[in-house]
Amino acid sequence: MLAKRDIIDWGARLFGAAARSRLRCGHLLVEVSGGENEVCLASKRLSDEEVDAGIDRDAPVSWTSWAVCTGAKGVKVLPGLPDLPVLARQEPPFHLRPGEETRVYLRIPVSVQVCLGERDDEILAEFPSETMPRVWFGEAPSAEECYQLSASAGRGVSTDLEGSEVQAPVLIRNESREVLEVTQICLRVARLSVYRLGTALWTNETIARYQGGMNPSRISVKSGAPLEAPHAKLLAGPREHGPETMVARTFRSFRRWAERR
C-alpha cells in the first residue's frame, strides 16, 4: 500500500531484468518500469479520496499520461522546482522598518523529474505533484506569470512538510528609508537547487534586498545548503544557470506602490 506519507525514494533506478516501481508524491502517482534498453513512464493524478485511502502497489491503474524511451539502462528520479516563479500572499501582512531584516520560509510543491541515469540534465518526463493556479505579478507589459502558492510564507521553519514539498528560505532586508509592508513575495526559483536532509527537502537561500519606492529589489542566491540544514546533500541542480545577483520586483508592483503614495 502506498501510504499517505510514504517516503519518496529519490535517486537512481538501474534496469537489468524487467523492473517496475511506483511512487506517490502528493496527489501524483508515477510508475517507472524498464527492461533491457527501454524505460516506460506513466502518471496519474489522484483524488483526495484515493490519497486518503491509499493505493495498492500492485493495483491496476488507468494511467492518464505516459512516455517511452529507448536506449536507456536506467534513470534518476529527482525533485524539481516549478518552471515559473511562485507567489505567496501574506495573510496577515507584516512590516519591516528601515534597516530591519527577517527570514521567511516558503512551502513549494515539487515535480517528479525522470532523467537519464547518465545525464541529470536530460529530462525524459516531468510530472507536477500538485496543480497550482497561475496568476500575474506586476503590470503590463512587464507582468510576470507565476504559480500562486496555497500558503503564506512562514516566519519559522516548518516541521510538518509533506514529502511532496520543499522548503525555501528567504532572507528579507529592508535597505530603503521607508517601512516595507510585505503583502506578497514573488520568489524566482529557476536558479535554486534542491537539497535533502533526512526526509526533508530544502532549497538554497535567497536574499532579497528591498530598495524602496518603484525600485526593484536586489536578489542574490547563496550557493550550498541553507543555514537551517548545513549538512543537507545536493539532490538536483537549478533549471537555469546565471549570475548570482539580479534585480527583480519581489514585494510590490508599480500599482501597489502608487496606491500607497
MOMO-V955401 format. One record per pair of residues at least 24 apart in sequence whose C-alpha atoms are under 7 Angstrom apart, sorted by sequence separation. I is the first residue (numbers start at 1). GAP is how many residues later the second one is. D is the distance in Angstrom with one decimal. If there is no record, write none. Layout:
I/GAP/D + I/GAP/D
//
This chain:
27/24/6.6 + 42/24/4.1 + 220/24/5.4 + 221/24/6.8 + 41/25/5.2 + 42/25/6.5 + 220/25/4.2 + 41/26/5.1 + 219/26/5.5 + 220/26/6.4 + 40/27/5.9 + 41/27/6.3 + 219/27/5.2 + 40/28/4.5 + 82/28/6.7 + 218/28/5.9 + 219/28/5.7 + 39/29/5.7 + 40/29/6.5 + 81/29/5.2 + 218/29/4.6 + 219/29/6.8 + 39/30/5.1 + 80/30/5.3 + 81/30/6.3 + 195/30/6.5 + 217/30/5.6 + 218/30/6.6 + 38/31/5.7 + 39/31/6.3 + 79/31/5.8 + 80/31/4.8 + 216/31/5.9 + 217/31/5.4 + 38/32/4.3 + 79/32/5.7 + 80/32/6.1 + 197/32/6.7 + 216/32/5.1 + 217/32/5.6 + 37/33/5.6 + 38/33/5.9 + 39/33/6.6 + 79/33/5.2 + 80/33/6.0 + 216/33/4.5 + 217/33/6.2 + 37/34/4.5 + 38/34/5.7 + 78/34/6.0 + 79/34/6.0 + 167/34/6.3 + 168/34/6.0 + 175/34/6.2 + 176/34/6.4 + 178/34/6.6 + 197/34/6.9 + 22/35/6.9 + 37/35/4.7 + 77/35/6.7 + 78/35/5.1 + 129/35/6.6 + 166/35/4.7 + 167/35/4.8 + 168/35/5.0 + 170/35/5.8 + 171/35/6.3 + 172/35/6.1 + 173/35/6.2 + 174/35/6.0 + 175/35/5.6 + 176/35/4.8 + 177/35/7.0 + 197/35/4.4 + 37/36/5.2 + 77/36/5.7 + 78/36/6.4 + 166/36/5.3 + 167/36/6.3 + 168/36/7.0 + 169/36/5.2 + 170/36/4.8 + 171/36/4.7 + 172/36/4.9 + 173/36/4.8 + 174/36/4.9 + 175/36/5.5 + 176/36/4.8 + 196/36/5.1 + 197/36/6.5 + 36/37/6.8 + 77/37/4.7 + 166/37/6.9 + 168/37/6.8 + 169/37/6.5 + 170/37/5.8 + 171/37/6.1 + 172/37/6.0 + 173/37/6.1 + 174/37/6.9 + 195/37/5.6 + 196/37/5.3 + 76/38/5.7 + 77/38/6.5 + 195/38/5.2 + 196/38/6.5 + 75/39/6.5 + 76/39/5.2 + 195/39/4.4 + 196/39/6.5 + 75/40/5.5 + 76/40/6.2 + 194/40/6.2 + 195/40/5.2 + 214/40/6.2 + 75/41/4.7 + 76/41/5.1 + 194/41/5.6 + 74/42/6.6 + 75/42/4.0 + 194/42/5.2 + 74/43/5.2 + 193/43/5.7 + 194/43/6.5 + 214/43/6.7 + 72/44/6.9 + 193/44/4.5 + 213/44/6.6 + 193/45/4.7 + 192/46/5.0 + 4/47/6.2 + 106/47/4.7 + 191/47/4.8 + 4/48/6.4 + 105/48/5.2 + 106/48/6.5 + 190/48/6.0 + 191/48/6.1 + 104/49/5.9 + 105/49/5.0 + 190/49/5.1 + 191/49/5.3 + 4/50/6.4 + 104/50/5.4 + 105/50/6.4 + 190/50/5.5 + 191/50/6.1 + 3/51/5.4 + 104/51/4.7 + 105/51/6.7 + 2/52/5.5 + 103/52/6.5 + 104/52/6.6 + 105/52/6.5 + 1/53/6.3 + 2/53/5.3 + 1/54/5.6 + 2/54/6.1 + 110/54/5.7 + 1/55/4.3 + 2/55/6.1 + 109/55/5.7 + 110/55/5.7 + 1/56/5.3 + 109/56/4.4 + 110/56/6.6 + 108/57/5.4 + 109/57/6.4 + 15/58/5.5 + 107/58/6.2 + 108/58/5.3 + 14/59/6.2 + 15/59/5.2 + 87/59/6.2 + 107/59/5.9 + 108/59/6.4 + 14/60/4.2 + 86/60/5.2 + 87/60/6.0 + 88/60/6.2 + 107/60/4.9 + 13/61/5.5 + 14/61/6.5 + 85/61/4.9 + 86/61/4.7 + 87/61/4.8 + 88/61/5.3 + 91/61/6.4 + 106/61/5.7 + 107/61/6.5 + 13/62/5.3 + 84/62/5.5 + 85/62/6.4 + 86/62/5.8 + 87/62/5.9 + 90/62/5.0 + 105/62/6.3 + 106/62/5.0 + 12/63/5.8 + 13/63/5.9 + 84/63/6.5 + 86/63/6.5 + 88/63/6.7 + 89/63/5.5 + 90/63/6.7 + 105/63/5.4 + 106/63/6.6 + 187/63/6.9 + 12/64/4.2 + 88/64/5.3 + 105/64/4.5 + 186/64/4.8 + 11/65/5.1 + 12/65/6.4 + 88/65/6.3 + 104/65/5.8 + 105/65/6.1 + 185/65/5.6 + 186/65/6.5 + 11/66/5.2 + 103/66/6.8 + 104/66/5.3 + 185/66/5.1 + 10/67/5.4 + 11/67/6.2 + 103/67/5.6 + 104/67/6.5 + 184/67/5.6 + 10/68/5.6 + 103/68/4.4 + 102/69/5.8 + 103/69/6.1 + 182/69/6.2 + 102/70/5.4 + 101/71/5.4 + 102/71/6.8 + 101/72/4.3 + 100/73/6.1 + 101/73/6.2 + 99/74/7.0 + 100/74/5.7 + 99/75/5.4 + 98/76/5.4 + 99/76/5.6 + 97/77/6.9 + 98/77/6.2 + 96/78/6.5 + 98/78/5.7 + 98/79/5.3 + 98/80/5.8 + 97/81/6.8 + 98/81/5.9 + 97/82/4.6 + 96/83/5.7 + 97/83/6.4 + 95/84/6.7 + 96/84/5.1 + 95/85/5.5 + 96/85/6.6 + 95/86/4.5 + 94/87/5.9 + 95/87/6.0 + 93/88/6.7 + 94/88/5.4 + 93/89/5.4 + 93/90/4.8 + 90/92/6.9 + 90/93/4.8 + 89/94/6.0 + 90/94/5.2 + 89/95/4.4 + 88/96/5.5 + 89/96/6.7 + 87/97/6.8 + 88/97/5.2 + 87/98/5.7 + 88/98/6.5 + 87/99/4.5 + 86/100/5.8 + 87/100/6.4 + 28/101/5.0 + 85/101/6.7 + 86/101/5.4 + 27/102/5.9 + 85/102/5.6 + 86/102/6.6 + 26/103/5.5 + 27/103/6.2 + 85/103/4.4 + 25/104/5.7 + 26/104/6.7 + 85/104/5.7 + 12/105/6.6 + 83/107/6.8 + 81/108/6.7 + 139/114/6.9 + 138/115/4.6 + 139/115/6.9 + 138/116/6.7 + 25/138/6.6 + 26/138/5.1 + 25/139/5.0 + 8/155/6.7 + 7/156/6.5 + 5/157/6.9 + 78/157/6.9 + 79/157/6.7 + 5/158/6.7 + 78/158/6.4
//
